[in-house]
Amino acid sequence: MSNRQDTINEINQLQNRARAAIIRQDLGSVLTDLNKAHDMAEALKDPETEASCDNELAKFYYSVREFDKASERVTRVIELLKNMQESPEIAEAYLIQAQIFMKDGDYTQASSSLDKAFAIYESQEDESAMARIQLNKGLLALERNNPTSAVNYLEAALTTFQELGVGYYIAQAQINKAKALMELSDNPSAAIITQAEAALESAVNISKENNYAQIMPDSYLVRSKLHVVKGNFESAYALLETYHQKKDAQSDLSNELLAKDNPFRLDSAEYDEIIAELETNLAKKDSSIKMNNFTSTLSIALITILSLLTLSLYKNNNLRAKANDLLQEKNSELQLAKEKAEKASLAKAQFLSTITHELRTPLYAVTGLTHLLMEENPMEHQKEHLNSLKFSGDYLLSLINNILDLNKLEANKVEIERTTFNLKKRVNDVLVALKKSADDRNNKLILEFDESIPSKLLGDPLKISQILINLIGNSVKFTENGMVALRVQKIGETDAHVNLHFEVEDNGVGISKKKQKSIFETFSQGSLQINRKFGGTGLGLSIVKNLLQLMNSKIQLESQLGKGSKFSFDIKFAISDQFKEDKNPHNIIYDIDYVALENLSVLVVEDNKINQMITKKILEKNKMKCDVADNGETAIELIQQNNYHIVLMDIHMPGISGIEATQKVREFNKELPIIALTAVTIDENLDEFYRAGFNEIIPKPFKTEEFFEKIHRTLFMNKAPV
């Protein structure tokens, strides 16, 4: 058995040496090594080892353009392994066969062979081999004059090769990507030329560092095309001449080697005799070794038994003591781990509270100033920008809330709102917000919206926007020079409800079957290489999955490397009564009587100057009188000196906090309405706020209508605490 394994090891060494020599174009001993390996494999009578040797010979003949001989070897492999259809060697044969079909111009057969090879490698989850199929699909797309598809396939392959650190295939993918980019247009843009030059330089540098002589000639051809585009025709011609010289030199060397094919062949009968002799000697040695091993084993067994009998009493006495010590040690470790976990949980809660305040405060300025600008009759060409800014602010607030409360989201503690909204407008807002990102990557955004969908639906528009902006943004990020399509179709309707089907499809790099299993996990991306190349936190798809679960839906994914991805889900919405809202002469919205709020005096307690200005302007635009206090001490003095109708109190301030200030006010005035206007996360602090004496809480940033609705309700419907 050992002799057989030694033979297989020697065959592998010969094959590895031949592969390296082909890449370096150092072909002097390649055929000798491969023929010797093949003769040894035939003597073993192992079909897979023989097939492996035939595949290597096929690759050699392919590299020296002897396609007929290469085809003979591949056909032999397929016949040899016809009863072993899942063997990686038959997959390799299909791959080589596809390359031969490509050279013959039979693209249909080439595509079929690649698909067969891919199916076998995919069942074995062989990422490297699947990437080689993607590389060859890119080459096939180039042959078929489809450079856009070629770029996508090559990008998909390149991502895997870079992740695995496979230098030769990285260089191959990069140089062919450069070719494909140059074929995208007769007059490529500066950005495309820059990409092509970067890919070419990467391929050349890797090839020089590793002596990949097989790749280097193509670099002159690609560089020649780049010079043609730039108008440097003399340099282009010189590079083209160099390319042909290099190719001719390779061809001459190949012809010389093939002419010596027969002298390199060794007699397989000689190997048969050697192997028979080795096997006879091995049998004799095995018999002697077995007897020696038996004697040694018996002696060792006797010594071991005596040793065990001698030590058993000692071990039994010590085992119990050691077990007790170990249990005490583990208990101490568990107690320490528990304390550390509790401290970490407290630190996390404090961090979330602080970071929430720090993020919400500037965001309040963004949304507040946007509202004020929209109220000042902007020009028509400014309205679209302001609407996009408002939409982006609303989305960013929702995203911040989801990231900071990710544990709540995964525990299904986030509530789904039910408000009336126009789905088509919401979808258009998403596409407008993402248009610049799409333009930067030369992508086209396509919307297919079913016009029979009711115009007013009941649901949570912010969460729908968040789902779509995550999915479309993800597709835009992983697609270049392609398209991203959003489709919304009605699949069912009753008097009260409508069922809608959403699809987000792209023709980008795609996701492998293996990565599809984990892509929706928190902080998960396709790979570290993808994170470095495309960026992102890996939260987007996890948030989408959790939000859809809250809405009784499920995300579906269809994807193939090099061809793109399609995400889809179904959601059931209630249909809103389109004639429900009636206009009234008092301008009452959200049950607010704005006339009743006019001339009422308000004290705004806020330490941030920008937020002071925004809140004051919002109130004064609605004809309310407004004073401002920078801190809690000043607020208490002003309340004692003036008769305010209502107080808006921030929580985090220098000196005494808003909670402490409210408690002091309640000592001398229990009737004054006080609302907490705060940027802190309020979900866990509601009881504390109400115990301190607040009547209501308004989190910043806020919708203006909700802001006035809570003020109106506090003044005219709620009673101050006693």
C-alpha positions in Angstrom: 0.0 0.0 0.0 2.9 2.3 0.9 4.5 1.7 -2.5 1.2 2.6 -4.3 0.9 5.9 -2.3 4.6 6.7 -3.1 3.8 6.2 -6.8 0.8 8.5 -6.5 2.9 11.1 -4.7 5.5 11.0 -7.4 2.8 11.4 -10.1 1.5 14.5 -8.2 5.0 16.0 -8.0 5.6 15.5 -11.8 2.2 17.1 -12.5 2.9 20.1 -10.3 6.3 20.6 -11.8 4.8 20.5 -15.3 2.0 23.0 -14.4 4.5 25.5 -13.1 6.7 25.1 -16.1 3.8 25.7 -18.5 2.9 28.9 -16.7 6.6 30.0 -16.9 6.7 28.8 -20.6 9.8 26.7 -19.6 8.6 23.8 -21.6 11.8 21.8 -22.0 10.9 19.0 -19.6 7.1 19.3 -19.5 6.2 16.5 -21.9 8.8 14.2 -20.4 7.3 14.7 -16.9 3.7 14.3 -18.1 4.4 11.2 -20.1 6.3 9.6 -17.3 3.4 10.4 -14.9 0.9 9.0 -17.3 2.8 5.7 -17.7 3.0 5.3 -13.9 -0.8 6.0 -13.6 -1.6 3.4 -16.2 0.4 0.8 -14.2 -1.7 1.6 -11.1 -4.9 0.8 -12.9 -6.6 3.8 -11.1 -9.1 5.5 -13.4 -9.1 8.9 -11.6 -5.3 9.0 -11.5 -5.1 8.2 -15.2 -7.8 10.8 -15.9 -5.8 13.4 -14.0 -2.7 12.6 -16.1 -4.8 12.8 -19.3 -6.2 16.2 -18.2 -2.7 17.6 -17.6 -1.5 16.4 -21.0 -4.6 18.0 -22.6 -3.7 21.3 -20.9 -0.2 21.0 -22.2 -1.4 20.3 -25.8 -3.9 23.2 -25.5 -1.2 25.6 -24.4 0.9 24.7 -27.5 -2.2 25.0 -29.7 -2.3 21.3 -30.6 -6.1 21.3 -30.1 -6.7 17.9 -31.8 -4.4 16.1 -29.4 -5.9 18.0 -26.4 -9.4 17.0 -27.6 -8.3 13.3 -27.8 -7.1 13.4 -24.2 -10.3 15.1 -22.9 -12.5 12.5 -24.8 -10.5 9.7 -23.2 -11.1 11.2 -19.7 -14.9 11.5 -20.3 -15.0 7.9 -21.5 -12.8 6.7 -18.6 -15.0 8.3 -16.0 -18.4 7.8 -17.5 -19.5 6.0 -14.4 -18.1 8.6 -12.0 -20.1 11.7 -13.1 -19.3 13.6 -9.8 -15.5 13.2 -10.1 -13.6 16.5 -10.1 -11.5 15.1 -12.9 -14.5 14.8 -15.3 -15.4 18.4 -14.3 -11.8 19.5 -15.3 -12.2 17.6 -18.6 -15.4 19.5 -19.3 -13.6 22.8 -18.6 -10.8 22.0 -21.0 -13.3 20.8 -23.5 -15.1 24.1 -23.3 -11.8 26.0 -23.9 -11.2 23.8 -27.0 -14.8 24.5 -28.3 -14.1 28.2 -27.8 -11.0 28.1 -30.0 -13.0 26.2 -32.7 -15.8 28.9 -32.5 -18.4 26.4 -31.2 -19.7 28.7 -28.5 -22.9 26.8 -27.8 -21.0 23.6 -27.0 -18.5 25.6 -25.0 -21.3 27.1 -22.8 -22.8 23.6 -22.3 -19.5 22.1 -21.2 -18.9 25.0 -18.8 -22.3 24.5 -17.2 -21.6 20.8 -16.7 -18.3 21.6 -15.0 -19.9 24.3 -12.8 -22.7 21.9 -11.7 -20.1 19.4 -10.4 -17.9 21.9 -8.7 -20.9 23.6 -7.1 -22.1 20.3 -5.6 -18.6 20.0 -4.0 -18.6 23.7 -2.9 -15.2 24.2 -4.6 -15.0 28.0 -4.6 -11.7 28.1 -6.5 -12.9 25.8 -9.3 -16.2 27.6 -9.6 -14.3 30.9 -10.0 -12.3 29.3 -12.8 -15.6 28.5 -14.6 -16.6 32.2 -14.1 -13.3 33.2 -15.6 -13.9 31.1 -18.7 -17.5 32.3 -18.9 -16.0 35.8 -19.1 -13.7 34.7 -21.9 -16.6 33.1 -23.7 -18.6 36.3 -23.4 -15.6 38.2 -24.9 -15.6 35.8 -27.8 -19.3 36.4 -28.3 -18.8 40.2 -28.3 -20.6 40.7 -25.1 -18.1 42.7 -23.0 -20.6 43.9 -20.4 -21.4 40.3 -19.4 -17.6 39.5 -19.6 -16.8 42.2 -17.1 -19.4 40.9 -14.6 -18.1 37.3 -14.9 -14.5 38.4 -14.6 -15.3 40.6 -11.6 -17.1 37.7 -9.9 -14.1 35.4 -10.5 -11.6 38.0 -9.5 -13.3 38.5 -6.1 -12.9 34.8 -5.2 -9.3 34.6 -6.6 -8.2 37.6 -4.5 -9.9 36.2 -1.5 -8.0 32.9 -2.0 -4.8 34.6 -3.0 -4.4 32.7 -6.3 -1.8 34.9 -8.1 -1.9 33.2 -11.6 -5.7 33.4 -11.9 -5.8 36.9 -10.5 -3.4 38.0 -13.3 -5.5 36.1 -15.9 -8.7 37.7 -14.7 -7.2 41.2 -14.6 -5.7 41.1 -18.1 -9.0 39.8 -19.6 -11.0 42.4 -17.6 -8.8 45.0 -19.2 -9.6 43.6 -22.6 -13.3 43.5 -21.9 -13.4 47.1 -20.6 -11.7 48.3 -23.8 -14.5 46.5 -25.8 -17.3 48.2 -24.0 -17.3 51.1 -26.4 -15.6 52.3 -29.5 -14.8 55.5 -27.7 -14.4 54.5 -24.0 -14.7 57.1 -21.3 -11.7 58.3 -19.2 -13.0 56.4 -16.3 -13.2 53.1 -18.3 -9.6 53.7 -19.6 -8.4 54.3 -16.1 -10.0 51.0 -14.9 -8.5 49.1 -17.9 -5.0 50.5 -17.2 -5.3 49.6 -13.5 -6.3 46.0 -14.3 -3.5 45.7 -16.9 -0.9 47.0 -14.5 -2.1 44.6 -11.8 -1.8 41.7 -14.2 1.7 42.7 -15.4 3.0 43.3 -11.9 1.8 39.9 -10.7 3.1 38.2 -13.8 6.6 39.8 -13.4 6.8 39.0 -9.7 5.9 35.3 -10.3 7.4 34.8 -13.8 4.1 34.1 -15.5 5.5 34.1 -19.0 2.3 32.6 -20.4 0.4 35.8 -19.6 2.9 38.4 -20.5 2.5 38.5 -24.3 -1.2 39.4 -24.0 -0.2 42.5 -22.0 1.4 44.0 -25.2 -1.8 43.4 -27.1 -3.9 45.2 -24.5 -1.5 48.0 -24.1 -1.5 48.4 -27.9 -5.3 48.9 -27.8 -4.9 51.5 -25.0 -2.5 53.5 -27.1 -4.8 53.3 -30.1 -7.6 54.8 -28.0 -5.3 57.6 -26.8 -4.1 58.3 -30.4 -0.5 57.1 -30.0 -0.5 55.0 -33.1 3.2 54.6 -33.5 3.5 53.2 -30.0 0.5 51.0 -30.6 2.1 49.5 -33.7 5.4 48.9 -31.9 3.6 47.1 -29.1 1.6 45.0 -31.6 4.9 44.0 -33.3 6.3 42.9 -29.9 3.1 40.9 -29.2 3.4 39.0 -32.4 7.1 38.4 -31.8 6.4 36.9 -28.4 3.6 34.7 -29.7 5.8 33.5 -32.6 8.6 32.6 -30.2 6.2 30.6 -28.0 4.9 28.9 -31.2 8.4 28.0 -32.3 9.3 26.5 -29.0 6.0 24.5 -29.0 6.8 23.1 -32.5 10.3 22.1 -31.5 9.0 20.2 -28.4 6.3 18.4 -30.3 8.8 17.2 -32.9 10.6 15.5 -30.1 7.5 13.9 -28.7 8.5 10.3 -29.5 12.0 10.3 -28.0 10.6 11.6 -24.8 8.2 8.6 -24.5 9.3 5.9 -22.0 8.5 2.2 -22.3 5.6 1.4 -19.9 6.8 -2.3 -19.8 9.9 -1.1 -17.9 7.7 0.5 -15.3 5.6 -2.7 -15.0 8.8 -4.7 -14.2 10.0 -2.1 -11.7 6.7 -1.9 -10.0 6.4 -5.8 -9.8 9.8 -6.0 -8.3 9.1 -3.3 -5.7 5.8 -5.0 -4.7 7.6 -8.4 -4.2 10.3 -6.7 -2.0 7.5 -4.8 -0.1 5.6 -8.1 0.6 8.8 -9.6 2.2 9.5 -6.6 4.3 5.9 -6.4 5.4 6.0 -10.0 6.7 9.2 -9.2 8.7 7.8 -6.0 10.1 4.6 -7.6 11.2 6.4 -10.2 13.3 8.6 -7.5 14.9 5.6 -5.3 15.5 3.7 -8.2 17.2 6.6 -8.9 19.6 7.0 -5.2 20.4 3.3 -4.8 20.9 3.1 -7.7 23.3 6.0 -6.4 25.4 4.6 -2.9 25.6 1.2 -4.3 26.6 2.7 -6.2 29.5 4.7 -3.2 30.7 1.7 -1.0 30.4 -0.5 -3.3 32.5 2.0 -3.5 35.3 2.4 0.3 35.2 -1.3 0.8 35.4 -1.7 -1.6 38.3 1.1 0.3 40.2 -0.3 3.8 39.5 -4.1 3.1 39.7 -4.3 3.6 43.5 -2.4 6.9 43.3 -4.5 8.2 40.5 -7.8 7.3 42.1 -6.8 9.2 45.3 -5.8 12.3 43.3 -8.6 12.3 40.7 -11.3 13.4 43.2 -9.1 16.2 44.6 -8.3 17.4 41.1 -12.0 17.3 40.1 -13.0 19.4 43.1 -10.2 21.9 42.4 -11.3 22.1 38.7 -15.0 22.6 39.7 -14.1 25.4 42.0 -11.9 27.0 39.3 -14.6 26.8 36.7 -17.2 28.3 39.1 -14.8 31.2 39.7 -14.3 31.6 36.0 -18.1 31.6 35.4 -18.7 34.1 38.1 -16.0 36.4 36.7 -17.5 35.9 33.2 -21.0 36.8 34.5 -19.6 40.0 36.1 -17.8 41.0 32.9 -21.0 40.3 30.9 -23.0 42.5 33.2 -20.4 45.3 33.0 -20.4 45.0 29.2 -24.2 45.2 29.1 -24.2 48.3 31.3 -21.4 49.9 29.2 -23.3 49.1 26.0 -26.5 50.7 27.4 -24.5 53.8 28.4 -22.9 53.9 25.0 -26.2 53.6 23.1 -27.7 56.4 25.2 -24.8 58.7 24.6 -24.4 57.9 20.9 -28.1 58.3 20.3 -28.0 61.8 21.7 -24.9 62.7 19.7 -26.5 61.4 16.5 -30.0 62.8 17.0 -28.9 66.3 17.9 -27.2 67.2 14.6 -29.9 65.3 12.7 -32.5 67.5 14.4 -30.7 70.5 12.9 -30.8 68.9 9.4 -34.5 67.9 9.5 -35.5 71.2 11.2 -33.7 73.4 8.8 -35.1 71.4 5.9 -38.7 72.0 7.2 -38.0 75.7 7.6 -36.6 76.0 4.1 -39.6 74.2 2.6 -41.9 76.6 4.5 -40.2 79.7 2.9 -41.7 79.1 -0.6 -38.6 77.7 -2.3 -38.3 77.9 -6.1 -39.5 75.0 -8.2 -36.1 73.7 -9.0 -35.2 73.7 -5.3 -38.2 71.7 -4.1 -36.9 68.4 -5.5 -33.6 68.8 -3.7 -35.4 69.8 -0.4 -37.8 66.8 -0.8 -34.8 64.5 -1.3 -33.1 66.0 1.7 -36.2 65.6 3.8 -36.6 62.0 2.7 -33.0 61.2 3.4 -33.2 62.8 6.8 -36.3 60.7 7.6 -34.5 57.5 6.3 -31.3 58.3 8.3 -33.3 58.7 11.5 -35.0 55.4 10.9 -31.7 53.7 10.1 -30.0 55.2 13.3 -32.9 53.9 15.4 -32.6 50.4 13.9 -28.8 50.2 14.3 -28.8 51.4 17.8 -31.7 49.2 18.7 -30.6 46.1 16.7 -31.1 43.8 19.7 -34.7 45.0 19.9 -35.2 44.5 16.2 -34.0 40.9 16.3 -36.2 40.3 19.3 -39.2 41.6 17.4 -39.8 44.4 19.8 -39.9 47.2 17.1 -43.5 48.3 16.4 -44.9 48.6 12.9 -46.8 51.9 12.4 -50.0 52.2 10.4 -50.4 55.5 8.5 -51.8 56.4 5.1 -49.2 56.8 2.4 -48.8 56.8 -1.4 -46.6 53.9 -2.3 -45.6 55.2 -5.8 -44.4 58.5 -4.3 -42.4 56.6 -1.7 -40.8 54.4 -4.3 -39.9 57.4 -6.5 -38.4 59.2 -3.4 -36.1 56.1 -2.9 -35.0 56.1 -6.5 -34.3 59.8 -6.5 -32.2 59.4 -3.3 -30.1 56.7 -4.9 -29.8 58.2 -8.4 -26.4 59.8 -7.7 -25.0 56.5 -6.4 -26.2 54.7 -9.5 -24.8 57.4 -11.8 -21.4 57.2 -10.1 -21.2 53.5 -11.0 -22.7 54.1 -14.5 -25.8 52.1 -13.6 -29.3 52.6 -14.9 -32.2 52.6 -12.4 -35.4 51.0 -13.8 -38.9 51.2 -12.2 -41.8 48.9 -13.3 -44.8 49.9 -11.1 -48.2 48.3 -11.5 -50.6 51.3 -12.0 -53.6 49.3 -10.7 -52.2 49.5 -7.2 -54.4 51.7 -5.0 -53.0 55.2 -4.5 -53.5 55.2 -0.7 -52.3 52.3 1.5 -52.2 51.8 5.3 -48.8 50.7 6.5 -45.4 51.8 7.7 -43.9 53.9 4.8 -40.5 54.6 6.6 -39.9 50.9 7.0 -40.9 50.2 3.4 -38.4 52.9 2.3 -35.7 51.4 4.5 -36.2 48.0 3.0 -36.1 49.3 -0.5 -33.2 51.6 0.0 -31.1 48.8 1.6 -31.9 46.4 -1.3 -31.5 48.8 -4.1 -28.4 50.4 -2.5 -26.9 47.0 -2.2 -27.6 46.2 -5.9 -26.1 49.5 -7.0 -23.0 48.9 -4.9 -22.3 45.5 -6.4 -23.2 46.4 -10.0 -21.1 48.5 -12.5 -22.0 49.6 -16.0 -25.3 47.7 -15.7 -28.9 48.0 -14.5 -30.9 47.8 -11.3 -34.6 47.2 -11.7 -37.3 47.7 -9.0 -40.6 46.0 -9.8 -43.8 46.3 -7.8 -46.8 44.2 -8.9 -50.2 43.5 -7.6 -50.8 39.8 -7.1 -54.2 40.0 -5.3 -56.8 42.4 -4.1 -60.0 42.5 -1.9 -62.2 45.3 -0.8 -60.0 45.9 2.2 -56.6 44.6 1.3 -54.1 44.3 -1.5 -51.2 41.8 -1.9 -48.1 43.2 -3.5 -44.9 41.5 -4.9 -41.6 43.5 -4.8 -38.5 42.6 -6.8 -35.1 44.2 -6.9 -32.9 42.7 -9.6 -29.4 43.6 -10.9 -26.9 42.2 -13.4 -23.9 42.7 -11.1 -21.3 40.3 -9.7 -23.8 38.0 -8.0 -23.5 35.8 -4.9 -22.2 32.3 -4.7 -24.5 29.4 -3.4 -22.2 29.0 -0.4 -22.4 32.7 0.6 -26.2 32.9 0.1 -26.6 30.8 3.2 -25.1 33.5 5.5 -25.7 36.8 3.6 -28.6 37.8 5.8 -26.8 37.4 9.1 -25.9 40.5 11.1 -22.5 42.0 10.1 -22.2 39.4 7.3 -20.8 40.1 3.8 -19.7 37.8 1.0 -16.1 37.9 2.2 -13.4 40.1 3.7 -12.3 40.9 0.1 -15.8 42.1 -0.7 -15.8 44.3 2.4 -12.5 45.9 1.4 -13.6 46.4 -2.2 -17.1 47.6 -1.8 -17.4 48.7 1.8 -20.4 48.6 4.0 -21.3 47.3 7.5 -23.0 44.0 6.6 -26.2 45.3 8.4 -28.4 46.2 5.5 -29.7 42.7 4.5 -30.0 41.7 8.2 -32.2 44.7 8.8 -34.3 43.9 5.7 -34.8 40.3 6.9 -35.9 41.4 10.4 -38.2 44.2 9.2 -39.9 41.8 6.7 -40.4 39.3 9.5 -42.1 42.0 11.5 -44.4 42.6 8.6 -45.2 38.9 8.2 -43.1 38.5 5.1 -39.9 36.8 4.0 -37.0 37.8 1.8 -36.2 35.5 -1.2 -32.9 35.5 -3.1 -32.0 34.1 -6.5 -28.4 34.7 -7.6 -25.6 33.4 -9.8 -22.0 34.5 -9.8 -21.3 36.8 -12.8 -25.0 37.1 -13.8 -26.5 39.1 -10.9 -29.0 38.8 -8.1 -32.7 39.1 -7.5 -34.3 39.9 -4.1 -38.1 39.5 -3.7 -40.8 39.6 -1.1 -44.6 39.9 -0.8 -46.4 42.2 1.6 -50.1 42.6 2.4 -51.4 46.2 2.9 -54.7 47.5 4.0 -56.4 49.9 1.6 -57.0 53.4 3.0 -60.3 55.3 2.5 -59.3 57.8 -0.1 -62.1 60.2 0.9 -61.5 60.0 4.6 -59.8 63.4 5.1 -62.2 66.4 4.8 -61.0 70.0 4.6 -62.2 72.4 7.4 -62.0 76.2 7.8 -60.0 76.0 10.9 -57.0 74.2 9.3 -57.2 71.3 11.8 -54.7 68.5 10.9 -53.9 65.6 13.3 -56.8 67.0 15.4 -54.8 70.3 15.9 -56.5 73.6 16.1 -53.7 75.9 15.1 -55.8 79.0 15.7 -56.2 78.0 19.4 -52.3 77.9 19.7 -51.8 81.5 18.5 -50.4 84.0 21.0 -49.7 81.3 23.6 -46.4 81.8 25.4 -43.8 79.0 25.3 -40.5 78.6 27.1 -37.9 76.5 25.2 -35.1 75.1 27.5 -32.2 74.1 25.2 -28.4 74.5 25.4 -27.7 73.9 21.7 -27.9 77.3 19.9 -28.8 75.8 16.5 -31.6 73.7 18.0 -32.8 76.8 19.9 -33.1 78.8 16.7 -34.9 75.9 14.8 -37.5 75.2 17.6 -38.1 79.0 18.1 -38.7 79.6 14.4 -41.1 76.6 14.1 -43.1 78.0 17.0 -43.1 81.6 15.9 -44.1 80.6 12.3 -47.3 79.3 13.9 -47.8 82.7 15.8 -46.7 81.5 19.2 -44.6 83.6 21.6 -41.3 82.1 22.5 -38.6 82.6 25.2 -35.4 80.6 25.3 -33.4 79.4 28.3 -29.8 78.0 27.9 -29.9 75.8 31.0 -32.0 74.4 33.8 -31.2 77.1 36.4 -32.2 79.9 34.0 -35.4 78.0 33.1 -36.5 77.8 36.8 -35.9 81.6 37.3 -37.9 82.5 34.1 -40.8 80.2 35.1 -40.9 81.9 38.6 -41.0 85.3 36.9 -43.4 84.7 34.0 -46.7 83.0 33.3 -45.9 80.5 30.5 -48.6 78.4 29.0 -46.2 75.5 28.3 -42.5 74.6 28.7 -40.4 72.5 26.2 -37.5 71.0 28.2 -34.4 69.4 26.9 -32.9 66.5 29.0 -29.1 66.7 28.6 -27.9 70.2 29.6 -24.9 71.7 31.4 -25.5 72.2 35.2 -28.7 70.5 36.3 -30.4 68.2 33.8 -33.9 68.6 32.4 -35.3 66.0 34.8 -33.8 67.8 37.8 -35.1 71.1 36.6 -38.6 69.7 36.1 -38.6 68.2 39.6 -37.7 71.6 41.1 -40.4 73.3 39.1 -43.0 70.9 40.4 -42.1 71.9 43.9 -43.7 75.3 43.3 -45.9 74.8 40.2 -47.8 71.5 39.7 -50.1 72.7 37.0 -47.7 74.1 34.3 -47.6 71.7 31.3 -44.0 70.6 30.7 -43.0 68.5 27.6 -39.6 66.7 27.4 -38.1 67.7 24.0 -35.2 65.4 23.9 -32.7 63.5 21.7 -32.2 60.7 24.1 -33.6 57.2 23.6 -36.9 57.3 25.5 -38.1 53.7 25.3 -36.5 52.6 28.5 -37.0 55.9 30.4 -40.7 56.6 30.1 -41.5 55.9 33.8 -38.6 58.1 34.9 -39.8 61.0 32.8 -43.3 60.8 34.1 -42.2 60.4 37.7 -40.1 63.6 37.3 -43.3 65.5 36.4 -43.3 65.7 32.6 -46.7 65.7 30.9 -45.5 64.4 27.5 -42.3 63.4 25.6 -41.4 64.5 22.0 -38.2 62.8 20.7 -36.0 64.8 18.4 -36.0 64.8 15.4 -39.7 65.1 15.0 -42.4 65.6 12.4 -43.8 69.1 12.7 -47.4 67.8 12.7 -46.7 65.4 15.5 -44.8 68.2 17.4 -47.9 70.5 17.4 -50.3 67.6 17.9 -48.6 66.8 21.2 -48.4 70.4 22.3 -52.2 70.8 21.4 -53.1 67.6 23.3 -51.1 68.6 26.3 -52.6 72.0 26.6 -56.2 71.3 25.9 -56.8 67.5 26.6 -54.4 66.4 29.3 -54.3 67.5 32.9 -51.0 68.4 34.5 -49.8 65.9 37.2 -50.7 66.6 40.8 
